[in-house]
Amino acid sequence: MKRLCVLLAILIIISVPVPSFGMNHPVYVTKAEFIRDIIIAANIDVSEASESFFEDVTSPDYIPYIETAYEKGIISGYGKTFNPDANITKEQAVAIIVNTFGEKTALKEISQEDIDRTLSFSDQPDISGWARPYIAYALDTGLVKEDSNTFHPRAPLAADQAEGLISEAKSAYEILFTREGLSASEMMMLATESSNSYNTYKQKGTMTMNMQMKIDGLPQEEIDSNPEIAALLDEGIDMNMLIDMDIHVQTPDKVYIKEIVKSEALEEDMEQEIEMFMDGTIMYTRMADADKWMMQDISPIMNMLQSVSTNDPYTMSQISDDELDFFKEYARFGEDVELDDRAYYVIHISIDKDTYRKYIMEAMEKTMDLVLEMQAGTAQFQEDLVIDPDQYEQIMMQLISQIEIETEYKFYIDKETKDFGKMWISQDAYLAMDQLISTIGATVEEVEVGGEEDIPDFDIDIIAHTEGEFIYYDFDQQLDFPEIGPEDIMEIEQPLQNEQPLQNEN
């Protein structure tokens, strides 16, 4: 009987559908798997790379996704390693979600106060310092939702948890950061394509600029003994300018610009009207008090611009394709507005000084050889150049790297037509002139006398703020351009280039 009872007990136990321990064990997601899944979910174009920047990423199944994430700034790794097979933690996953679906500018604006307010979890001390801004931003925007009192930042993610985080983040992104299913950068691209399809358009607006020069530590006797420095300080310590601009564009190669420049320096006010007309590779310029135009062949400049940019050089009043491609990750939607009974999407692009410097340095690296090539053929350049071209390039790159520029744009895009309606721009620039003078002075002295000249210990800072607003209008309307004949062109005696000295017949 006992044997029968035992047998029945065994049969009951093995017949009950109780999951085994092994079946209960969660399947964790690796970093490589999470990267692949989020790149696919975000519909990001995948790189065709067959090799990875990271030395430990060798699987052909994951290289394209990890390289895409690295190129897009979604991941950074640890030097040359990424640990692709390690289980991804929750805080790592949130950072990747923010870098994929979030707005970089808004992330940078997260303050310590925001972090302290948002991260109220009982285990918040366990959150890594680097991850705190990401988690605070994700929770504030709704990219990540968390109702629990604990966050478990360093716990590995199971497959269902990872899938849920990605799905929720994508849904939040579509609600918060898209219009008509397009991101801010995609909407910008659509508006650019729409505006470029027109044969003609007009643009008008006003730019204001304030430039200040601040000096600290330069003795007055140094200023008095140098007329050039004294004159510069007298004229440019605090200068305000207002520029009214009227621009007419006809694709592919006609642009007319009329500027009225009003400047105020100390107690002297000036106003100057300037007209500029570019017709193909010829540029005409006329001042208000002149009855004739100055003519200049600008084909070398246009060839240079076209060689380094995908944008038409005659549409310089718009943000270029290259700028848009470089800055698109910084684009974000603002609140929609109505102007003159028309509805507009508003897109902000805010560029910090480090990002702008990176863009300018890359652009200069593309153009410097062409600039040197253009200038090398001029006699003036050959006479004035006291250093070789390599040193000249080094100086120019170093000077540009010292300029700090922060720029902010607002683009207003017509909801119905997807055309640009208005553009607002603000730019702040800072240049330490004493560093510039030291750079030039030291380099020139090394060439001329083999040593550095003693430079006075002083600081000169130039600070400039520029702000302006432009509207676009009259798309595909008839434009009137200046009619310039030979009799309207100013005769200017130009020195002959490459002029050879007379040879002695003897």
Summary of the structure (lengths in Angstrom):
residues: 506
radius of gyration: 31.1
end to end distance: 139.0
largest distance: 139.0
contacts: 1398
relative contact order: 0.10
helix: 42%
strand: 26%
